[in-house]
Amino acid sequence: MKNPTLTAIAVTGLLFATLPAAAQEGAMKGMDMPMKHSDKMASKSELKPAQGASVKIISPKAGQVIKGDAVPLEFKMTKGKIGEHVHAYVDGEMAGMFKSSKGTLTGIKPGQHTLELRVATGDHNTELNATDKVTFTSK
């Protein structure tokens, strides 16, 4: 019979190992980090039930014009039963993971963009149906 503790450790290690290097580093430092363009992952499509989780983007505001490639991010998150942090997507590509309510998205190219935040669980693979979107422009 398998040892459930060892199995859990092995699965956690496997999940962690599948993250890009920048995401692994961020997970070790509390995850408040934008991702480098080469580390961006495609968005996931199946969201799990929110179980009380929610997120609301405070900044950037809808239609806001931001100068430069650094976008200040601020949000309010309710973790609910299983939420732990948020995944930030810009135009459908993961741009960062954040535990604290403030951060900065970097490397944003000029143009109109859609920012989506999704509440995620501690396993980094499960995203909840607790999302918010805003469109902004960078120049």
Beta strands, then each sheet from edge to edge (+ up, - down):
strand 1: 33-34
strand 2: 54-59
strand 3: 65-66
strand 4: 71-78
strand 5: 85-90
strand 6: 93-98
strand 7: 102-105
strand 8: 111-120
strand 9: 127-138
sheet 1: 1+ 6- 5+ 8- 9+ 3+
sheet 2: 2+ 4- 7+
end
